[in-house]
Amino acid sequence: MTLINHGVGKEVLEELKRTLSYLKDQPLDGNQAGLFTEAILKNPLRSRIFVTGKGRSGFMGEAFAMRLVHLGFNATVVGETTAPPISKGDAFLVISGSGENRTKETETAKKLGAKIILITSQKDSTLGRLSDVIMIIPGRGREDPERTYSERRLKGIPVVPLGTVFEDLTLLFLDSVIGYIAAAKGQSEKDTGARHDNL
């Protein structure tokens, strides 16, 4: 409660609002967001969508893969014991704020002919150079200075830890994409509910 009274909670909300304004100016047509959505929506019928990310970014990817399955896509999370092999024509979606995680898996997927789709804060990164489609979401700097959060406040550096802003905005963006795809496919709550886990 003391931290909130000192304005940290308000600063976190302001940081999210500042970066969220970026997504607000990215309507789902003819730009990064549109190309990203099109890459998912127009994935060939028999092709699979593989999703991966490290840590919290991976959790955002898992949530997206689950919703894709609810919409009738053949989506899987990389590393799951039941994941099939990737092959030419499949889509490989990697979420990495730094653009430097899951590089080996991405290189392998590319060599095998998959289309690489990236969500990152760093276009000029290893994954950026490997990708066919890139969605830039702010919030993850190249290096987060080793400072206390009190020091960060004083210096005007975002107080939310590590890549939190990137991860939060990634989830918001992906949920928006799911809503758009559901509408484009004419899916209803009943349709998606029928594909939901019932165990």
N, C-alpha and C positions, 0 to 999 in steps of 0.2 A: 504494500500500500504506500510505503514511503517513496518508493521509486516512481510510482504513478503520480504522486503529489509533486515530485520534482520534475515531472514532465517527460520522463522516458517513454511511458506508454503513448503519450501524445506524439512524441517524435517518431516512434515506430509506425504509428498510423500515418503520419505525414510522409514518411519515406515510402510506404506502400502506395499512398495516393500519388506521389510524384512519379513513381515508376509505372503505376497503373495507367496514368494518362498516356503513356506510350502505346499501350495496347488499345486504348480507346481510339487512337488515331490510326489503327490498323484494321479497317473493315475487311471482312472476308471476301475480297474480290481483287484480282489482278495484282496483288502485291505479295510480300512474303507470306502473310497469313493465308492468302488465297491459294498460292502455289503449294503451301503445306497441306491445306485442306484438300486440294485437288489430288495431290499425290496419294492421299489416303482413300478418298472417295472413288477415284478412278483406278484403284489397284485391280489388276486383272482378276477375274472371277475365281480361278483356281489357285491364285497366288496367296502366299501367307504374309502376314505382317509380324515381324519379330521386333520386340521392344526391349530395350535395356537402358540401364543407367546405374551409377554407383551411389550407394547410400540413400539419402532422402530423394535424390533425383530418380533413383530406381523405384522408390515407392510411388512417385508421381506416374512413372511409366506403367507400373502394375495397375494402378487405378484406371489409366487410359485403356490398357489392353482389355481389362474386364468389361469396360463399356463398349469397346469395339465388338467383343464377343456377343454382348447383349444386342448389338445392332446386326448381327449375322455375319460379321467378318471372321475370317480364319486367323485369329491373332494368338500369339503365344509370347511368353516371357522368356528371354534368353536365360539359360541356366536351370530352368525347371527340369526335373527328371523326365517328364513326359514330352519335352520339346523335340520336335522333329528336326531333321537336317535342313539347313537353308540351301536354296538353289537359285539358279538364274530366274529372274522375273519376280522374285520375292522382294518385299520391302523390309529394310532394316532401319528402325527408328531408334536413335541413340540420344539420350538427354544428358548433357554435360555442360554445366555452367562455364567451366574453364576451357572446354574443348580439348582436354587432354586425358580424359578417362575413357576406358573401354576402347582404346586405340587398336589393340591387337585383334579384338573381335570384329571391329569395323573393317580393318584391313582384310581379314579373312572373308567377311561377307562381300566386300567389294570384289575380291579376286574370284569369288564364286558366282559373280554376276548379279548380285542383289542391288537394288536401288537404295542409296544411302540418304536418309532423311535425318537432319540434325536440329535439335533445339539447344541453343547456347547463348552465352553473353559475348563470346569471343569468336567472331567470324574468321579472324586471322589466326587460326590455331591448327593443330594437327588434324583434328576431326573436320574443321572447316575446309581444309584442302582436300579431304577425302570425299566430301559430301556432294550429292546431286541437288538437294533441296535444303536450304537453311532458313530457320526461323530464329531471328535474334530477339531474345528477351533480356532486358537489362537486369542488373542486380548482382552480378558476380564479377568482381574485379579480378585482374590477373594475380594480384597479391593483396592479401588482407594484412595490413600492418599489425605487428604484435604489440598492441596497446591494450590497456584496461578499457572497459566500456565507459568509465568516467572520463578518461582521456579522450576517447573517441568523440564523446559528446562535446567536449570543449573545443576540439579541433574541427567539428562539423562533419565528421565521418559517420556514416550510418551506424546506428547502435545495434541493429539486428545482427545476430551472429552469423558468421560464415556466409553461405549462399541462401539464407532464408528468403530474401526478397525474390530471388530467381526462382526458387522452388515454389513459393506461394503463387507467383504470377504464372508459372508454367502450368500449375493445376488449374487456375482460372482460365487460361488460354485453352487448354485441352478440353475442359468442360464446355467451353463455348463452341469448339470445333465439333464435339459430340452432338450438341444441340442442332448445329447447322446440318450435319450429316443426317441426323434422324429426320429432320424436316425434308431434306433433299431426297431421302429414300422413302418418304411417306410412312415412316414408322410411328406406331402409337405406343403408349405405355403398356398396352396389352401385349403388343408384339415383343417389346423388350423384356417384359416380365416373364413371358413364356420361355425365354432363354436364360433366365436367372437361376442360379444354384438353388435347389430345393431340398438339400440334405441338411 
